[in-house]
Amino acid sequence: MRMPHKSPNRRYQQPSRIRRSAITFFVSADAKPKIRAALADAGYGCSYQEGIVEMLKDLLIKQGRDPHI
């Protein structure tokens, strides 16, 4: 009896990450709290990811582009 082939390289992927790619950027350590505060003060959210995604959506809307990201 043959066993079904299983790919050993397949890893679990969080459903929220399917069909998405990461963007990474680096800032100095002392800039991180300033960026977080600026995003929160501008109403973009309290976390880096939420704030930057919301800020980018706002920018896309202002430029007349599709904000679906």
C-alpha positions in Angstrom: 0.0 0.0 0.0 1.4 3.4 -1.0 1.3 6.3 1.4 0.2 9.6 0.1 3.0 12.1 -0.7 3.3 14.8 1.9 5.4 17.8 1.4 7.9 18.2 4.3 8.4 21.9 3.6 4.8 22.9 4.1 4.4 24.9 7.3 1.3 26.2 9.0 0.4 29.7 7.8 -1.9 31.9 9.8 -5.1 32.5 7.8 -4.7 36.3 8.1 -1.4 36.0 6.3 -2.6 34.0 3.3 -2.0 35.8 0.0 -0.1 38.7 1.7 3.5 39.7 1.8 5.5 41.5 4.4 7.1 45.0 4.2 9.9 45.5 6.6 11.7 48.7 7.4 14.2 49.7 10.1 14.3 52.9 12.2 16.5 53.9 15.1 15.5 52.6 18.5 14.7 56.1 19.8 12.4 56.8 16.8 10.1 53.8 17.6 8.1 55.4 20.4 7.9 58.7 18.5 6.4 57.0 15.5 3.9 55.0 17.6 2.8 58.2 19.4 2.5 60.1 16.1 0.4 57.4 14.6 -1.8 57.2 17.6 -2.2 61.0 17.9 -3.2 61.2 14.3 -5.9 58.6 14.8 -4.3 55.8 12.9 -4.3 53.2 15.8 -2.2 52.2 18.8 0.1 49.5 17.2 2.7 50.0 14.5 1.1 47.6 12.1 -2.4 49.0 12.5 -1.2 52.6 12.4 1.0 52.2 9.3 -1.7 50.2 7.4 -4.4 52.8 8.2 -2.0 55.7 7.3 -1.2 54.0 3.9 -5.0 53.5 3.3 -5.6 57.1 4.0 -2.8 58.1 1.6 -4.2 55.9 -1.2 -7.6 57.4 -0.8 -6.2 60.9 -0.9 -4.4 60.0 -4.1 -7.5 58.5 -5.7 -6.2 54.9 -5.6 -7.8 51.7 -4.5 -7.4 51.6 -0.7 -7.9 47.8 -0.5 -4.7 46.5 1.0 
